């Protein structure tokens, strides 16, 4: 069996209990060495085979999986955060299906959740933003034209932007052209939940300057929207005394 496991956002104790158990049982671990905290490998069995996928091609990764399966070994493919967000897992799953190899997924804590924790932030505030857009800028890997950051900016929702810390000047320009104000609150969160974590609140207009000031140009998330500074929101109706639910009667006084 192949298990795709989310390693969490960085801190080794943010892997799920299920993910930790799978790591402890694995005969083979293939981990994303450029992003996954190597401290997680301390969970492995002494005789477990470990491969760093940062130094491998897709074909090489799949060959290790196939050989492990033929030897009746259990494999954990350890991805950073949650594999469903920029994890490049679908292409691996398709090959496994073609080969008739069974697999399962184990979710993890995405870095966009870790970044919110670093800021004590709630992305979805009543009367401020009820939607979160997760996206990235086009780099060596393109982005569909219909998903440009300008088009998303027009919604004025909370936006979490991955893989774009090296393009902050262009990012801020395009978000402003798309509809955000220059004074829209923003945050730059470097290596969320790692020991070296940094979180800096700024505005869209000072985003690039903030990156230069703190020397942040990679391994960081950009968060944009009024929810960043959590001002002018309305209290939750769910917990309002006048709001009735199946568990609580409304107080009509």
N, C-alpha and C positions, 0 to 999 in steps of 0.2 A: 504494500500500500504506500502511496505517496501522500504526504500531508503538506499542504501549503499553510504555513503558520505565520501570523502577524507577530513580529517581534516587539511591537510597541514603538513609542515615539523616541525612546532613547534610554531612559532609566531602566535598568534590568528588572526591577521589581514591578514594572508596568506591563510585563507580558501577562497574558491570562493564565489562570491556573491550568486550564486545558492545554494551552501552548507549552507551559513549563513541563507538564507531564509527558507530552509528546517528545520534547527535547530529551528528557531523561530516558525514554525508551528507544530512541532512534539508533539504528545501526549505521546510518549515513546521514550527515547533515551537509546541505549545500546552502551557504549563507551569503547574503549580499554584503561583502566585506567592506565596501566603501561607505556603508550607511548603518549597518546593524552594530550595536554595541557588542564588542567581542567578549565582554564579561558574561554574556548569556551562554557562551560555550562552556563555562564552568559547570553547567548542568549535565553535560554529556557523560555517557559511559566511558570508562577508560579505553575500551577497544573500538570506540566509534570512529568511523572515517569522516574527515572534515574536508570540505572543498570550499574555496573562496570564489564565488561566481563573478566577482569584479574582474578576475583575471581569465574568465572563460567566455566562450561564445555560447549562443543558444544551443547549437549542435553539441557542444562539449557537455553542457549541463544535461541535456536529454540523454546523452550516451551514458553518463554516470547513473541516471535514474533507471534506464533500461537494464544495465548490468546489475544494479542492486536488486531490481525486481526479479531478474532471472535467478539470482542467488537467494531469493526469498528473504531479502532484507527489507527492513522498514526505513523509509527515507523521509526526512523532514526538509522541505524547501523553505528556508527562513528568510522572509522578506521584511523590510523595514515598515514600521507603522502598521497599517492594515493593507493587505495585498490588493484589495479592490481599488485603491487609489494610486494611480501611477505605478502599479506593481508589475506590469508586463507579464501577467499570469495567464491571460487567455491563450496566448500563442503556445504556452507550455501545455495547457490543458487540452488544446486541440490535438497536439501531437500524441499525448497520452491516450486520448480517445481513439485515435487512429490505430494505435498499437494495442488497444484493448487492455490498457493498464488502469486500474482503479485509483481514484484519488478523492481526497476530501479537503475542505477549507476550514481553517480555524481563524476567526477574526482577531484583530489586534487593535490597540489604541492608536489612532492616526495622529500625526503631528499637528493637525489642525485642532484636535482636542487638547493636545499638550500645550499648544500656544495659547488657547483660551484659558487653561489653568494657570499659565505663567502670568497672565494679566488679570486673573479673577474675573473673566469676561463671560457674559451671556450673549451669544450671538443673536438670539431672537428675543427682542424686547417689545412688549406691547406698545403700539403706536409709533415705534421707531423702525423696526425691521422684523419681518416674520419669515424671511427667506435668507439662505446662505448659498452663495455661488462659489463653487470651488473650481478654479481654473488655473491656467498658466500662460505665460507669454510664449510665442513661437521662438524657437532657437534652432538648433540643428535638427530637431524634430518639429515638423510643422504643426500648426493648429488649424482646424477647418475654418474657412473664411467666415462662415456663419456664426462662429464662436469667438469673434474678436473681443478684446477687453473693452473696446469702445461700445460695442452693442450691449454688453452686460452692464456697463456703467450707467446706461440709460435707465435701468430699473431702480437705481438708488438703493438696492438691497445691500446687505453685508456681503463683502467679497473677501475670500481667502485665496491668495495667489501663491502657488507653488513655483519652484524652479525658475525664479525670475529676479533673484536678488542681485544678479550681475547686470541688470538692465533697468535700474531704478529711475534713471532720468527719463528714458523713453516710456517706461510704464506710467509714471506720473503724468507725463504729457498726454498720453493716449487716454488715460482715465479722465482727465480734465476735459479733453475734447469730446469724450463720450457723454459727459453730463455731470460728473461730480464737481463740486466747488473746490477751489484750491485750499480752502480752510476746512475741508472735510477731515474729520479725525482719521488717523492712520496709526499703524503700529508695525514695527519691524522686530520679529522674534527670531533670535539666532539659537539654533540647536535646542529647541524646546525639550525640557525635562532632562537634558544632559547636565553634568556638573558645571560645565562652562556656559550654561544658558544665559542669554541676555535678552531683555525685553525693553524696547524703547517706544514710547508713545510720541507721536509727532502729528503733522498734518500732511495732506497730500502734497502741498506746496513745498514742504521741507523734508520730504521722504528721501530724496537723493542726497541731500546735505547730511541727513542723519546717518545714512549708510556710510558716507565718507568719514564722518566724524568718528564713528566707532569701528571703522575698518571692516564692515560687513558687506561681502559681495557674493557669498554662497552659503548653502546650508541654512537658509533662513526663510521664513514665511512673511508675506506682507498681508496685513489685514486692513481693509478700508471700509469705512462706514460710520454713521453716527452712533452705532452700538458700542464702538470702541471706548467712548467716554461716558457711556451709560447715563446721559442726561436727558431730561424731559420725557421720560417714559411713564406709562401708566401702570399702576399696580395690577397684578394678575387678577382677573375676574374669578378664576377658579377658587381662590382662597378668600374672596370677598364674602363678608357675612350675609350679604343679600343674594348671593349666588347659590342656587340649590342644585345639588347633585344626587345621584342615587345613594350616596353614602352620608349625606348631611342635609338637613332641612335648612331652608333659608330663614334668617332672622329678619322678620318684617317690621321690627320696632323702629 
